[in-house]
Amino acid sequence: MDSNKAEGNVKEIAGKVQDAAGELLGDTGTQAVGKARELGGKAQQLYADTTEVVRNKTVDSPLSALAVAAGLGFLLGAIWATANATPPRSYHKRYRGDDHY
């Protein structure tokens, strides 16, 4: 078992215990912190599972993984370039030079 997954399990269990204690004591703050810790543990487990799947797929077919990484890099570069492009300036008709005033 991956250390991230084990740590996620521990956090999830601790969150459930804290949530139950908060519910028993009627303390909504403790209950909310327990639910947040539980969700954090589940997210950490999901991260560990996703990392394992990506690692296995990369070992099975490295060229496909390279193609996916290149495609994502190209897509992120295109998004970055579009976001940082300066928009064209539109000038008021009076300043275009086609009217004499």
N, CA, C and O atoms as a GROMACS GRO file, in nm:
protein
  404
    1MET      N    1   0.085  -0.118   0.000
    1MET     CA    2   0.000   0.000   0.000
    1MET      C    3   0.089   0.124   0.000
    1MET      O    4   0.188   0.132   0.073
    2ASP      N    5   0.052   0.218  -0.081
    2ASP     CA    6   0.125   0.344  -0.093
    2ASP      C    7   0.113   0.424   0.037
    2ASP      O    8   0.011   0.417   0.105
    3SER      N    9   0.218   0.498   0.070
    3SER     CA   10   0.215   0.576   0.195
    3SER      C   11   0.107   0.684   0.190
    3SER      O   12   0.046   0.715   0.292
    4ASN      N   13   0.084   0.744   0.071
    4ASN     CA   14  -0.024   0.844   0.059
    4ASN      C   15  -0.160   0.781   0.086
    4ASN      O   16  -0.246   0.841   0.150
    5LYS      N   17  -0.178   0.659   0.035
    5LYS     CA   18  -0.306   0.592   0.055
    5LYS      C   19  -0.326   0.556   0.202
    5LYS      O   20  -0.435   0.572   0.256
    6ALA      N   21  -0.220   0.507   0.267
    6ALA     CA   22  -0.229   0.473   0.409
    6ALA      C   23  -0.257   0.597   0.493
    6ALA      O   24  -0.339   0.595   0.584
    7GLU      N   25  -0.187   0.705   0.462
    7GLU     CA   26  -0.209   0.830   0.535
    7GLU      C   27  -0.351   0.882   0.512
    7GLU      O   28  -0.414   0.937   0.602
    8GLY      N   29  -0.400   0.865   0.389
    8GLY     CA   30  -0.537   0.906   0.359
    8GLY      C   31  -0.638   0.825   0.438
    8GLY      O   32  -0.738   0.879   0.486
    9ASN      N   33  -0.613   0.693   0.452
    9ASN     CA   34  -0.702   0.609   0.533
    9ASN      C   35  -0.705   0.655   0.678
    9ASN      O   36  -0.812   0.663   0.739
   10VAL      N   37  -0.587   0.685   0.732
   10VAL     CA   38  -0.579   0.731   0.871
   10VAL      C   39  -0.656   0.862   0.888
   10VAL      O   40  -0.730   0.879   0.985
   11LYS      N   41  -0.637   0.956   0.794
   11LYS     CA   42  -0.707   1.085   0.803
   11LYS      C   43  -0.858   1.066   0.792
   11LYS      O   44  -0.935   1.132   0.862
   12GLU      N   45  -0.900   0.977   0.704
   12GLU     CA   46  -1.043   0.954   0.687
   12GLU      C   47  -1.104   0.896   0.815
   12GLU      O   48  -1.211   0.940   0.858
   13ILE      N   49  -1.037   0.799   0.875
   13ILE     CA   50  -1.088   0.738   0.998
   13ILE      C   51  -1.089   0.841   1.111
   13ILE      O   52  -1.186   0.849   1.187
   14ALA      N   53  -0.981   0.919   1.122
   14ALA     CA   54  -0.976   1.023   1.226
   14ALA      C   55  -1.087   1.126   1.206
   14ALA      O   56  -1.147   1.174   1.302
   15GLY      N   57  -1.115   1.158   1.080
   15GLY     CA   58  -1.223   1.252   1.051
   15GLY      C   59  -1.358   1.198   1.090
   15GLY      O   60  -1.443   1.270   1.142
   16LYS      N   61  -1.380   1.068   1.064
   16LYS     CA   62  -1.507   1.007   1.102
   16LYS      C   63  -1.524   1.006   1.253
   16LYS      O   64  -1.633   1.033   1.305
   17VAL      N   65  -1.415   0.975   1.325
   17VAL     CA   66  -1.421   0.975   1.471
   17VAL      C   67  -1.449   1.116   1.523
   17VAL      O   68  -1.531   1.134   1.614
   18GLN      N   69  -1.381   1.215   1.466
   18GLN     CA   70  -1.401   1.354   1.511
   18GLN      C   71  -1.543   1.401   1.478
   18GLN      O   72  -1.604   1.473   1.557
   19ASP      N   73  -1.594   1.361   1.363
   19ASP     CA   74  -1.730   1.396   1.325
   19ASP      C   75  -1.830   1.335   1.423
   19ASP      O   76  -1.924   1.402   1.467
   20ALA      N   77  -1.810   1.208   1.458
   20ALA     CA   78  -1.900   1.141   1.551
   20ALA      C   79  -1.892   1.205   1.690
   20ALA      O   80  -1.994   1.222   1.757
   21ALA      N   81  -1.772   1.242   1.733
   21ALA     CA   82  -1.756   1.307   1.863
   21ALA      C   83  -1.826   1.442   1.864
   21ALA      O   84  -1.891   1.478   1.962
   22GLY      N   85  -1.813   1.517   1.755
   22GLY     CA   86  -1.881   1.646   1.746
   22GLY      C   87  -2.031   1.632   1.747
   22GLY      O   88  -2.101   1.713   1.807
   23GLU      N   89  -2.080   1.527   1.680
   23GLU     CA   90  -2.225   1.504   1.679
   23GLU      C   91  -2.274   1.463   1.818
   23GLU      O   92  -2.380   1.506   1.862
   24LEU      N   93  -2.195   1.380   1.887
   24LEU     CA   94  -2.232   1.336   2.021
   24LEU      C   95  -2.234   1.452   2.120
   24LEU      O   96  -2.322   1.460   2.206
   25LEU      N   97  -2.136   1.541   2.108
   25LEU     CA   98  -2.126   1.654   2.199
   25LEU      C   99  -2.212   1.773   2.156
   25LEU      O  100  -2.231   1.868   2.232
   26GLY      N  101  -2.264   1.767   2.034
   26GLY     CA  102  -2.344   1.878   1.984
   26GLY      C  103  -2.260   1.996   1.940
   26GLY      O  104  -2.309   2.109   1.933
   27ASP      N  105  -2.133   1.972   1.913
   27ASP     CA  106  -2.040   2.078   1.872
   27ASP      C  107  -2.028   2.077   1.720
   27ASP      O  108  -1.962   1.990   1.663
   28THR      N  109  -2.092   2.173   1.654
   28THR     CA  110  -2.091   2.174   1.508
   28THR      C  111  -1.954   2.208   1.452
   28THR      O  112  -1.920   2.166   1.341
   29GLY      N  113  -1.873   2.284   1.526
   29GLY     CA  114  -1.738   2.317   1.480
   29GLY      C  115  -1.652   2.192   1.470
   29GLY      O  116  -1.583   2.171   1.370
   30THR      N  117  -1.655   2.110   1.574
   30THR     CA  118  -1.579   1.985   1.574
   30THR      C  119  -1.630   1.893   1.464
   30THR      O  120  -1.552   1.824   1.398
   31GLN      N  121  -1.760   1.892   1.447
   31GLN     CA  122  -1.821   1.808   1.344
   31GLN      C  123  -1.775   1.852   1.204
   31GLN      O  124  -1.743   1.769   1.120
   32ALA      N  125  -1.771   1.982   1.181
   32ALA     CA  126  -1.729   2.034   1.050
   32ALA      C  127  -1.582   2.004   1.024
   32ALA      O  128  -1.544   1.967   0.913
   33VAL      N  129  -1.499   2.019   1.127
   33VAL     CA  130  -1.357   1.989   1.111
   33VAL      C  131  -1.339   1.840   1.083
   33VAL      O  132  -1.253   1.801   1.003
   34GLY      N  133  -1.418   1.757   1.148
   34GLY     CA  134  -1.412   1.612   1.124
   34GLY      C  135  -1.450   1.577   0.982
   34GLY      O  136  -1.385   1.494   0.919
   35LYS      N  137  -1.555   1.640   0.931
   35LYS     CA  138  -1.596   1.614   0.792
   35LYS      C  139  -1.489   1.662   0.694
   35LYS      O  140  -1.463   1.596   0.594
   36ALA      N  141  -1.428   1.776   0.724
   36ALA     CA  142  -1.322   1.827   0.637
   36ALA      C  143  -1.202   1.733   0.638
   36ALA      O  144  -1.144   1.706   0.533
   37ARG      N  145  -1.166   1.682   0.755
   37ARG     CA  146  -1.054   1.589   0.764
   37ARG      C  147  -1.086   1.460   0.689
   37ARG      O  148  -0.999   1.403   0.622
   38GLU      N  149  -1.210   1.414   0.700
   38GLU     CA  150  -1.252   1.293   0.630
   38GLU      C  151  -1.243   1.313   0.479
   38GLU      O  152  -1.193   1.226   0.408
   39LEU      N  153  -1.291   1.427   0.430
   39LEU     CA  154  -1.283   1.455   0.286
   39LEU      C  155  -1.138   1.468   0.241
   39LEU      O  156  -1.103   1.425   0.131
   40GLY      N  157  -1.054   1.528   0.325
   40GLY     CA  158  -0.912   1.537   0.292
   40GLY      C  159  -0.848   1.400   0.279
   40GLY      O  160  -0.766   1.378   0.191
   41GLY      N  161  -0.886   1.309   0.367
   41GLY     CA  162  -0.835   1.172   0.360
   41GLY      C  163  -0.881   1.102   0.233
   41GLY      O  164  -0.802   1.032   0.169
   42LYS      N  165  -1.007   1.121   0.197
   42LYS     CA  166  -1.058   1.060   0.073
   42LYS      C  167  -0.986   1.118  -0.049
   42LYS      O  168  -0.955   1.045  -0.143
   43ALA      N  169  -0.961   1.248  -0.047
   43ALA     CA  170  -0.891   1.312  -0.159
   43ALA      C  171  -0.748   1.258  -0.170
   43ALA      O  172  -0.698   1.236  -0.280
   44GLN      N  173  -0.684   1.236  -0.056
   44GLN     CA  174  -0.547   1.184  -0.058
   44GLN      C  175  -0.546   1.041  -0.111
   44GLN      O  176  -0.454   1.002  -0.183
   45GLN      N  177  -0.646   0.962  -0.076
   45GLN     CA  178  -0.657   0.826  -0.130
   45GLN      C  179  -0.679   0.829  -0.281
   45GLN      O  180  -0.619   0.750  -0.354
   46LEU      N  181  -0.764   0.919  -0.327
   46LEU     CA  182  -0.789   0.933  -0.471
   46LEU      C  183  -0.662   0.973  -0.544
   46LEU      O  184  -0.634   0.922  -0.652
   47TYR      N  185  -0.585   1.064  -0.485
   47TYR     CA  186  -0.456   1.104  -0.543
   47TYR      C  187  -0.363   0.984  -0.554
   47TYR      O  188  -0.297   0.966  -0.657
   48ALA      N  189  -0.356   0.903  -0.449
   48ALA     CA  190  -0.269   0.786  -0.451
   48ALA      C  191  -0.314   0.686  -0.558
   48ALA      O  192  -0.230   0.630  -0.629
   49ASP      N  193  -0.444   0.664  -0.570
   49ASP     CA  194  -0.495   0.573  -0.672
   49ASP      C  195  -0.466   0.624  -0.812
   49ASP      O  196  -0.424   0.548  -0.900
   50THR      N  197  -0.487   0.753  -0.834
   50THR     CA  198  -0.462   0.812  -0.966
   50THR      C  199  -0.314   0.804  -1.002
   50THR      O  200  -0.280   0.774  -1.116
   51THR      N  201  -0.228   0.832  -0.906
   51THR     CA  202  -0.084   0.824  -0.930
   51THR      C  203  -0.044   0.683  -0.968
   51THR      O  204   0.038   0.663  -1.057
   52GLU      N  205  -0.102   0.584  -0.900
   52GLU     CA  206  -0.070   0.445  -0.930
   52GLU      C  207  -0.115   0.406  -1.071
   52GLU      O  208  -0.042   0.339  -1.143
   53VAL      N  209  -0.235   0.449  -1.110
   53VAL     CA  210  -0.286   0.417  -1.243
   53VAL      C  211  -0.199   0.481  -1.350
   53VAL      O  212  -0.163   0.416  -1.449
   54VAL      N  213  -0.163   0.608  -1.332
   54VAL     CA  214  -0.079   0.678  -1.430
   54VAL      C  215   0.058   0.611  -1.439
   54VAL      O  216   0.111   0.594  -1.549
   55ARG      N  217   0.114   0.574  -1.326
   55ARG     CA  218   0.244   0.508  -1.325
   55ARG      C  219   0.238   0.375  -1.401
   55ARG      O  220   0.327   0.344  -1.480
   56ASN      N  221   0.133   0.296  -1.377
   56ASN     CA  222   0.120   0.167  -1.445
   56ASN      C  223   0.099   0.184  -1.594
   56ASN      O  224   0.158   0.111  -1.674
   57LYS      N  225   0.017   0.280  -1.634
   57LYS     CA  226  -0.007   0.304  -1.777
   57LYS      C  227   0.121   0.354  -1.846
   57LYS      O  228   0.147   0.320  -1.961
   58THR      N  229   0.199   0.434  -1.776
   58THR     CA  230   0.324   0.484  -1.833
   58THR      C  231   0.423   0.371  -1.854
   58THR      O  232   0.495   0.370  -1.954
   59VAL      N  233   0.428   0.277  -1.762
   59VAL     CA  234   0.518   0.163  -1.776
   59VAL      C  235   0.471   0.073  -1.890
   59VAL      O  236   0.553   0.021  -1.966
   60ASP      N  237   0.340   0.053  -1.902
   60ASP     CA  238   0.285  -0.034  -2.006
   60ASP      C  239   0.306   0.023  -2.146
   60ASP      O  240   0.342  -0.051  -2.238
   61SER      N  241   0.284   0.152  -2.165
   61SER     CA  242   0.298   0.211  -2.298
   61SER      C  243   0.360   0.350  -2.286
   61SER      O  244   0.289   0.450  -2.279
   62PRO      N  245   0.493   0.356  -2.284
   62PRO     CA  246   0.560   0.485  -2.265
   62PRO      C  247   0.539   0.583  -2.380
   62PRO      O  248   0.534   0.704  -2.357
   63LEU      N  249   0.525   0.534  -2.504
   63LEU     CA  250   0.506   0.626  -2.617
   63LEU      C  251   0.369   0.695  -2.610
   63LEU      O  252   0.357   0.813  -2.642
   64SER      N  253   0.269   0.621  -2.568
   64SER     CA  254   0.138   0.683  -2.551
   64SER      C  255   0.142   0.790  -2.442
   64SER      O  256   0.082   0.896  -2.456
   65ALA      N  257   0.212   0.759  -2.334
   65ALA     CA  258   0.224   0.857  -2.225
   65ALA      C  259   0.298   0.981  -2.274
   65ALA      O  260   0.263   1.093  -2.237
   66LEU      N  261   0.401   0.961  -2.356
   66LEU     CA  262   0.476   1.074  -2.410
   66LEU      C  263   0.387   1.158  -2.502
   66LEU      O  264   0.393   1.281  -2.499
   67ALA      N  265   0.304   1.092  -2.583
   67ALA     CA  266   0.214   1.164  -2.673
   67ALA      C  267   0.111   1.245  -2.593
   67ALA      O  268   0.080   1.358  -2.629
   68VAL      N  269   0.058   1.187  -2.488
   68VAL     CA  270  -0.038   1.259  -2.404
   68VAL      C  271   0.028   1.379  -2.338
   68VAL      O  272  -0.030   1.487  -2.334
   69ALA      N  273   0.150   1.360  -2.287
   69ALA     CA  274   0.221   1.471  -2.223
   69ALA      C  275   0.250   1.582  -2.324
   69ALA      O  276   0.237   1.700  -2.291
   70ALA      N  277   0.289   1.546  -2.446
   70ALA     CA  278   0.316   1.646  -2.549
   70ALA      C  279   0.188   1.721  -2.586
   70ALA      O  280   0.190   1.843  -2.603
   71GLY      N  281   0.078   1.648  -2.599
   71GLY     CA  282  -0.050   1.712  -2.631
   71GLY      C  283  -0.094   1.808  -2.522
   71GLY      O  284  -0.142   1.918  -2.551
   72LEU      N  285  -0.080   1.766  -2.397
   72LEU     CA  286  -0.116   1.855  -2.286
   72LEU      C  287  -0.026   1.978  -2.282
   72LEU      O  288  -0.072   2.089  -2.254
   73GLY      N  289   0.103   1.958  -2.310
   73GLY     CA  290   0.195   2.072  -2.313
   73GLY      C  291   0.158   2.171  -2.423
   73GLY      O  292   0.161   2.292  -2.401
   74PHE      N  293   0.123   2.118  -2.540
   74PHE     CA  294   0.081   2.205  -2.651
   74PHE      C  295  -0.046   2.281  -2.615
   74PHE      O  296  -0.056   2.402  -2.640
   75LEU      N  297  -0.143   2.210  -2.556
   75LEU     CA  298  -0.269   2.273  -2.518
   75LEU      C  299  -0.247   2.382  -2.413
   75LEU      O  300  -0.303   2.492  -2.425
   76LEU      N  301  -0.168   2.353  -2.312
   76LEU     CA  302  -0.140   2.454  -2.209
   76LEU      C  303  -0.064   2.573  -2.268
   76LEU      O  304  -0.089   2.688  -2.230
   77GLY      N  305   0.028   2.547  -2.361
   77GLY     CA  306   0.099   2.657  -2.426
   77GLY      C  307   0.006   2.745  -2.508
   77GLY      O  308   0.019   2.867  -2.508
   78ALA      N  309  -0.089   2.683  -2.577
   78ALA     CA  310  -0.185   2.760  -2.656
   78ALA      C  311  -0.274   2.844  -2.566
   78ALA      O  312  -0.304   2.960  -2.597
   79ILE      N  313  -0.316   2.786  -2.455
   79ILE     CA  314  -0.399   2.862  -2.360
   79ILE      C  315  -0.320   2.978  -2.301
   79ILE      O  316  -0.371   3.089  -2.288
   80TRP      N  317  -0.195   2.952  -2.266
   80TRP     CA  318  -0.109   3.056  -2.207
   80TRP      C  319  -0.087   3.169  -2.307
   80TRP      O  320  -0.094   3.287  -2.270
   81ALA      N  321  -0.061   3.134  -2.433
   81ALA     CA  322  -0.036   3.236  -2.535
   81ALA      C  323  -0.161   3.320  -2.559
   81ALA      O  324  -0.152   3.441  -2.577
   82THR      N  325  -0.276   3.256  -2.560
   82THR     CA  326  -0.401   3.328  -2.582
   82THR      C  327  -0.432   3.421  -2.464
   82THR      O  328  -0.479   3.533  -2.484
   83ALA      N  329  -0.405   3.374  -2.345
   83ALA     CA  330  -0.434   3.456  -2.226
   83ALA      C  331  -0.342   3.576  -2.216
   83ALA      O  332  -0.381   3.680  -2.163
   84ASN      N  333  -0.220   3.565  -2.267
   84ASN     CA  334  -0.123   3.674  -2.255
   84ASN      C  335  -0.116   3.762  -2.380
   84ASN      O  336  -0.036   3.855  -2.384
   85ALA      N  337  -0.198   3.733  -2.480
   85ALA     CA  338  -0.196   3.814  -2.601
   85ALA      C  339  -0.259   3.950  -2.573
   85ALA      O  340  -0.357   3.961  -2.499
   86THR      N  341  -0.202   4.051  -2.632
   86THR     CA  342  -0.258   4.185  -2.614
   86THR      C  343  -0.373   4.203  -2.712
   86THR      O  344  -0.358   4.174  -2.831
   87PRO      N  345  -0.487   4.250  -2.665
   87PRO     CA  346  -0.601   4.267  -2.755
   87PRO      C  347  -0.577   4.384  -2.850
   87PRO      O  348  -0.505   4.478  -2.816
   88PRO      N  349  -0.637   4.378  -2.969
   88PRO     CA  350  -0.621   4.489  -3.062
   88PRO      C  351  -0.687   4.615  -3.006
   88PRO      O  352  -0.792   4.608  -2.942
   89ARG      N  353  -0.625   4.727  -3.032
   89ARG     CA  354  -0.679   4.853  -2.982
   89ARG      C  355  -0.777   4.909  -3.084
   89ARG      O  356  -0.748   4.914  -3.203
   90SER      N  357  -0.890   4.951  -3.037
   90SER     CA  358  -0.985   5.014  -3.127
   90SER      C  359  -0.984   5.163  -3.098
   90SER      O  360  -1.002   5.206  -2.984
   91TYR      N  361  -0.962   5.240  -3.200
   91TYR     CA  362  -0.953   5.385  -3.185
   91TYR      C  363  -1.087   5.447  -3.219
   91TYR      O  364  -1.163   5.395  -3.301
   92HIS      N  365  -1.114   5.556  -3.157
   92HIS     CA  366  -1.235   5.631  -3.186
   92HIS      C  367  -1.227   5.679  -3.331
   92HIS      O  368  -1.118   5.707  -3.381
   93LYS      N  369  -1.341   5.690  -3.397
   93LYS     CA  370  -1.346   5.728  -3.537
   93LYS      C  371  -1.272   5.860  -3.562
   93LYS      O  372  -1.209   5.877  -3.666
   94ARG      N  373  -1.278   5.948  -3.470
   94ARG     CA  374  -1.217   6.079  -3.486
   94ARG      C  375  -1.065   6.070  -3.498
   94ARG      O  376  -1.003   6.157  -3.559
   95TYR      N  377  -1.005   5.968  -3.442
   95TYR     CA  378  -0.860   5.956  -3.443
   95TYR      C  379  -0.808   5.863  -3.552
   95TYR      O  380  -0.688   5.839  -3.559
   96ARG      N  381  -0.894   5.813  -3.637
   96ARG     CA  382  -0.851   5.719  -3.740
   96ARG      C  383  -0.782   5.788  -3.857
   96ARG      O  384  -0.711   5.723  -3.934
   97GLY      N  385  -0.802   5.913  -3.871
   97GLY     CA  386  -0.736   5.984  -3.980
   97GLY      C  387  -0.819   5.996  -4.105
   97GLY      O  388  -0.774   6.058  -4.201
   98ASP      N  389  -0.941   5.938  -4.108
   98ASP     CA  390  -1.022   5.948  -4.229
   98ASP      C  391  -1.114   6.069  -4.226
   98ASP      O  392  -1.175   6.102  -4.328
   99ASP      N  393  -1.127   6.135  -4.116
   99ASP     CA  394  -1.205   6.258  -4.106
   99ASP      C  395  -1.112   6.376  -4.087
   99ASP      O  396  -1.010   6.368  -4.017
  100HIS      N  397  -1.148   6.487  -4.151
  100HIS     CA  398  -1.071   6.609  -4.130
  100HIS      C  399  -1.154   6.699  -4.041
  100HIS      O  400  -1.270   6.724  -4.073
  101TYR      N  401  -1.100   6.749  -3.935
  101TYR     CA  402  -1.176   6.834  -3.843
  101TYR      C  403  -1.114   6.967  -3.826
  101TYR      O  404  -1.166   7.049  -3.751
   0.00000   0.00000   0.00000
